[in-house]
Amino acid sequence: MTFSVLIFLFFSFSGVLLSLLFLLKSKGHGMANRLLSLYTFLFSFELLNNCLRWSGDLYTSRFIHLDLTHFPLWVIYGPIVYLYSRRVLSKSTFKITDLLFLIPPIGIIVLLIPFYLLGSAKKLEVVKSGHTWDYALFPSFVIWLIIALMFFYAFLTYLSFAWRTNIGLRQHKWLKWFVGSYVGFVSSFGLYITLVRFGLMDPSYDYFIDLGIVFFIGMLAFFGFVQPEIFEGKTIKEVIPFIKYKKTGLSPALSFEMRQKLLDVMQREKPHLNNELRLDDISRLMNLSRNHTSQIINEHFNLSFFDFVNRYRIKEAKKLLMQNDENRLTMTQIAYDVGFNNRASFYKAFKKFTDFNPSDYIKHTATS
């Protein structure tokens, strides 16, 4: 067994230990941790399968029944990432429709089952004689369907949760990094298959592709591990050391002082009423750099600049709506009065921060 195989074998067993850690982890969402544990374990199994293949041990009577068992996993990873993200972000339980995720792996198993059911002696004979695909019914186009499906799961996960309005900026950043790690894994896998199928790469060079896969899976596991801290209020840069504001120079004490100054500025100056307000304008009022001002808003309020400003605008709008029996303002007038450029952006922001449109908010407030 070569040194490189031993290195990958180390990663495989490390993955198993990490999966046990997720399984036993009490902090965070229990079901989400179990899903991440399953994800990490399945990846470790696939890596072990590759190690056995590289070393030649896979094609012995002891391990031959593991041959091709990793194929169905390719369409299991994506649903696990989706279900994990859904569980963390919405605390949603399993639904009957989630059973649809089982169709692709079951389909692959059905295609390969004639090979799976062979006895060890017959299976060894078939593999060594090069007749594997006479029994494993796996048409060449299926791998492209698998890659497309893997990308579909990545985009399904991101698009399903990217526009959620009940989570903050740091949770959105966590989601992008988490799903981005899965996209990296799928891209590495797709690149390898493409290069091999078009004769641009020898299949034996899959060591390099697996290095990329190890990295992205490691990243995915890491972002899963820091998930509880993200959702309990810690900032991205607190739990992910390599994400920092460039040369920030802003100490925790000064940062907290500037937070209070920002609140005072917003209450006294009401800059949010200016519909042309930009981050630079707030920076000038704070006598801070643009970067420091953005840092304070992101870290202390868990909001982007525009959401931070719009939250104040919606607060003003709610006051005007409650007084509208006297003022008789139209919704468009209210939108402009509180700092929005148009009625559409006003309605979108109002819905985001109240879960109601303005008219429904009035009715809800009147009956509550």
C-alpha positions in Angstrom: 0.0 0.0 0.0 1.5 3.3 -1.1 2.1 6.3 1.1 -0.6 8.3 -0.7 -3.2 5.6 -0.2 -2.3 5.6 3.5 -2.9 9.4 3.7 -6.3 9.0 2.1 -7.0 6.0 4.4 -6.2 8.3 7.4 -8.7 10.8 6.1 -11.3 8.1 5.7 -10.9 6.9 9.3 -10.8 10.5 10.5 -14.1 11.0 8.8 -15.6 8.1 10.7 -14.4 9.6 13.9 -15.9 12.9 12.9 -19.2 11.3 12.1 -19.3 9.8 15.6 -18.5 13.2 17.0 -21.5 14.7 15.2 -23.7 11.8 16.2 -22.8 12.3 19.9 -22.8 16.1 19.8 -25.3 17.6 22.2 -25.0 21.2 21.0 -27.1 22.4 18.1 -30.0 20.6 16.4 -30.1 16.9 17.2 -31.6 15.7 13.9 -29.3 18.1 12.0 -26.3 16.6 13.7 -27.4 13.1 12.9 -27.8 14.0 9.2 -24.4 15.6 9.1 -23.0 12.5 10.9 -24.5 10.3 8.2 -23.1 12.5 5.4 -19.6 12.4 6.8 -19.8 8.6 7.4 -21.0 7.9 3.8 -18.2 10.1 2.4 -15.7 8.3 4.5 -17.0 5.0 3.2 -16.6 6.2 -0.4 -13.0 7.3 0.4 -12.3 3.9 1.9 -13.7 2.3 -1.2 -11.3 4.3 -3.3 -8.4 3.4 -1.1 -9.2 -0.3 -1.5 -9.4 0.1 -5.2 -6.1 2.0 -5.5 -4.3 -0.6 -3.4 -5.9 -3.5 -5.3 -7.4 -5.0 -2.1 -10.9 -4.3 -3.4 -10.4 -7.0 -6.0 -9.9 -9.8 -3.4 -12.4 -12.2 -2.0 -12.3 -10.2 1.3 -13.5 -6.9 -0.2 -15.0 -7.7 -3.6 -18.5 -7.2 -2.4 -17.7 -3.5 -1.8 -17.1 -2.9 -5.5 -19.5 -0.3 -7.0 -21.3 0.1 -3.6 -20.4 3.8 -3.6 -22.3 4.5 -6.8 -25.7 5.1 -5.1 -24.1 7.5 -2.6 -23.5 10.1 -5.3 -27.3 10.9 -5.3 -27.6 10.6 -1.5 -25.2 13.4 -0.5 -27.3 16.2 -2.0 -30.6 15.3 -0.3 -28.7 15.1 3.1 -27.3 18.6 2.6 -30.8 19.8 1.7 -32.5 18.1 4.6 -29.7 19.3 7.0 -30.0 22.9 5.9 -33.8 22.8 6.1 -33.7 21.3 9.6 -31.3 24.0 10.8 -33.0 27.0 9.2 -36.7 26.1 9.7 -36.6 23.3 12.3 -38.7 21.3 9.8 -39.3 17.6 10.4 -39.3 15.0 7.7 -42.2 15.1 5.2 -43.7 12.3 3.1 -42.5 14.1 0.0 -38.9 13.6 1.2 -39.3 10.0 0.2 -38.9 11.2 -3.4 -35.2 11.6 -2.7 -34.9 7.8 -2.4 -35.9 7.3 -6.1 -32.5 8.0 -7.7 -30.4 5.8 -5.3 -33.0 3.0 -5.5 -32.9 3.4 -9.3 -29.1 3.0 -9.3 -29.3 0.0 -7.0 -31.8 -1.6 -9.3 -29.4 -1.1 -12.3 -26.5 -2.7 -10.3 -28.3 -5.4 -8.4 -27.5 -8.2 -10.9 -23.8 -7.5 -10.1 -24.4 -7.0 -6.4 -26.1 -10.5 -6.1 -23.2 -12.4 -7.6 -21.3 -14.7 -5.3 -17.8 -13.6 -4.3 -16.0 -16.2 -6.6 -18.2 -15.3 -9.6 -17.9 -11.6 -8.9 -14.1 -11.9 -8.8 -14.1 -13.8 -12.1 -16.4 -11.2 -13.7 -14.3 -8.3 -12.6 -10.9 -9.8 -13.5 -12.2 -10.8 -16.9 -13.4 -7.3 -17.6 -17.1 -8.2 -17.8 -18.3 -6.1 -14.9 -20.6 -4.0 -17.1 -22.3 -7.1 -18.5 -23.9 -7.5 -15.1 -23.8 -3.9 -13.8 -26.4 -2.3 -16.1 -25.1 1.3 -16.0 -25.5 3.1 -19.3 -22.9 5.8 -20.0 -25.5 8.6 -20.0 -26.5 7.8 -16.4 -23.4 9.4 -15.0 -24.3 12.7 -16.6 -27.8 12.5 -15.1 -26.2 11.9 -11.7 -24.0 15.0 -12.0 -26.9 17.1 -13.2 -28.9 15.8 -10.2 -26.1 16.6 -7.8 -26.0 20.2 -9.0 -29.8 20.3 -8.9 -29.7 19.4 -5.2 -27.1 22.1 -4.5 -29.2 24.8 -6.2 -32.4 23.5 -4.6 -30.8 23.9 -1.2 -29.6 27.4 -1.8 -32.7 28.7 -3.6 -35.0 27.2 -1.0 -33.4 29.1 1.9 -31.4 32.0 0.4 -34.4 34.4 0.5 -35.7 33.5 3.9 -36.6 36.6 5.8 -36.4 35.3 9.4 -32.7 34.7 9.6 -30.0 37.3 9.8 -26.9 38.2 7.8 -24.5 35.8 9.4 -26.9 32.9 8.9 -27.2 33.8 5.3 -23.4 33.8 5.1 -23.2 30.5 6.8 -25.7 29.0 4.3 -23.6 30.3 1.3 -20.4 28.8 2.7 -22.1 25.6 3.6 -23.8 25.0 0.3 -20.8 26.4 -1.5 -18.7 23.6 0.0 -21.1 21.1 -1.5 -21.0 22.8 -4.9 -17.2 22.5 -4.7 -17.4 18.8 -4.1 -19.9 18.4 -7.0 -17.7 20.5 -9.3 -14.6 18.4 -8.4 -16.5 15.2 -9.1 -18.0 16.5 -12.4 -14.6 17.8 -13.5 -13.0 14.4 -13.0 -15.8 12.5 -14.8 -15.7 15.0 -17.7 -11.9 14.9 -18.1 -11.9 11.1 -18.0 -14.8 10.6 -20.3 -13.3 12.9 -23.0 -9.9 11.3 -22.7 -8.3 14.4 -21.3 -7.2 12.7 -18.1 -6.1 9.2 -17.1 -8.5 7.7 -14.6 -5.5 6.9 -12.3 -5.1 10.6 -11.6 -8.2 10.6 -9.5 -5.9 11.1 -6.5 -5.9 14.8 -7.3 -9.6 15.0 -7.7 -10.1 13.2 -4.4 -7.8 15.8 -2.7 -10.2 18.5 -3.8 -13.1 16.4 -2.6 -11.4 15.8 0.8 -11.0 19.6 1.1 -14.6 20.5 0.2 -16.1 17.7 2.4 -13.8 18.9 5.2 -15.1 22.4 4.7 -18.7 21.2 4.7 -18.2 19.3 7.9 -16.5 22.3 9.5 -19.4 24.7 8.6 -21.8 22.1 10.0 -19.7 22.0 13.2 -19.8 25.8 13.7 -23.5 26.0 12.9 -24.7 26.1 16.6 -22.4 29.1 17.3 -23.6 30.9 14.2 -27.2 30.4 15.2 -26.6 31.4 18.8 -25.3 34.8 17.9 -21.6 34.5 17.3 -20.3 36.3 14.2 -18.8 34.6 11.2 -15.3 35.8 11.9 -15.5 34.6 15.6 -16.1 31.0 14.5 -14.3 31.1 11.2 -10.8 32.5 11.9 -9.8 33.2 8.3 -12.8 35.4 7.7 -11.8 38.9 9.0 -12.3 42.5 8.1 -9.1 43.7 6.4 -6.8 45.3 9.0 -9.8 46.2 11.1 -8.0 47.9 14.0 -11.4 48.0 15.8 -11.1 46.7 19.3 -14.1 45.0 21.0 -14.4 47.9 23.4 -14.3 50.6 20.6 -16.7 48.5 18.5 -19.3 48.4 21.3 -18.9 52.1 21.8 -19.4 52.8 18.1 -22.5 50.5 18.2 -24.1 52.8 20.8 -23.0 55.9 18.8 -24.7 54.4 15.7 -27.9 53.9 17.6 -27.7 57.5 18.8 -27.1 58.8 15.3 -30.0 56.9 13.9 -32.4 58.1 16.6 -31.2 61.8 16.5 -30.4 62.4 12.9 -32.9 60.0 11.3 -30.7 59.5 8.2 -32.9 56.6 7.1 -35.5 59.1 5.9 -33.2 60.1 3.1 -34.1 57.9 0.1 -30.6 58.4 -1.3 -28.8 57.2 1.9 -25.6 55.3 1.3 -23.2 53.6 3.7 -20.7 56.4 3.1 -23.2 58.9 4.5 -23.6 56.9 7.7 -19.8 56.6 7.9 -19.4 60.4 7.8 -22.0 60.8 10.5 -20.1 58.2 12.6 -16.7 59.7 11.7 -15.6 56.2 10.9 -14.3 54.4 7.8 -16.8 52.7 5.5 -15.3 49.3 6.4 -15.6 49.9 10.2 -19.2 51.1 9.8 -20.1 48.0 7.9 -18.4 45.8 10.5 -20.4 47.3 13.3 -23.7 46.9 11.5 -22.9 43.3 10.5 -21.5 42.1 13.8 -23.8 43.9 16.3 -27.1 43.9 14.5 -26.7 40.7 12.3 -28.0 42.7 9.3 -26.7 44.0 6.0 -26.5 47.8 5.7 -29.7 48.0 3.6 -31.6 45.8 6.0 -30.4 47.8 8.9 -31.6 51.1 7.3 -34.9 49.5 6.1 -35.7 48.2 9.6 -35.7 51.8 10.8 -37.8 52.9 7.8 -40.4 50.2 8.5 -40.6 51.3 12.1 -41.4 54.8 10.9 -43.9 53.4 8.4 -45.8 51.5 11.2 -46.2 54.7 13.1 -47.6 56.5 10.1 -50.0 53.6 9.3 -51.4 53.7 12.8 -52.0 57.4 12.4 -53.4 57.2 8.9 -57.0 57.9 9.9 -55.8 61.4 10.6 -53.1 61.8 8.0 -54.9 60.1 5.1 -51.7 59.3 3.3 -51.5 56.9 0.4 -49.2 53.9 0.7 -46.9 55.5 -2.0 -46.7 58.7 0.1 -45.8 56.7 3.2 -43.2 54.8 1.3 -41.5 58.0 0.1 -41.9 59.7 3.5 -40.0 57.0 5.3 -37.2 56.8 2.8 -38.1 54.3 0.1 -37.7 55.1 -3.6 -40.7 53.2 -4.7 -43.8 51.4 -3.5 -42.5 47.9 -4.5 -39.4 48.1 -2.4 -41.5 49.4 0.5 -43.9 46.5 0.3 -41.0 44.0 0.1 -39.2 45.4 3.1 -42.5 45.7 5.1 -43.3 42.0 4.4 -39.7 41.0 5.4 -39.8 42.7 8.8 -43.4 42.2 9.8 -44.6 39.2 7.8 -47.5 41.3 6.6 -48.2 43.7 3.8 -49.1 47.2 5.0 -52.9 46.8 4.6 -52.9 43.5 6.4 -50.8 44.9 9.1 -53.4 47.6 9.8 -56.1 45.0 10.0 -54.0 42.7 12.2 -53.1 45.5 14.6 -56.8 46.7 14.8 -58.0 43.2 15.7 -55.3 42.3 18.1 
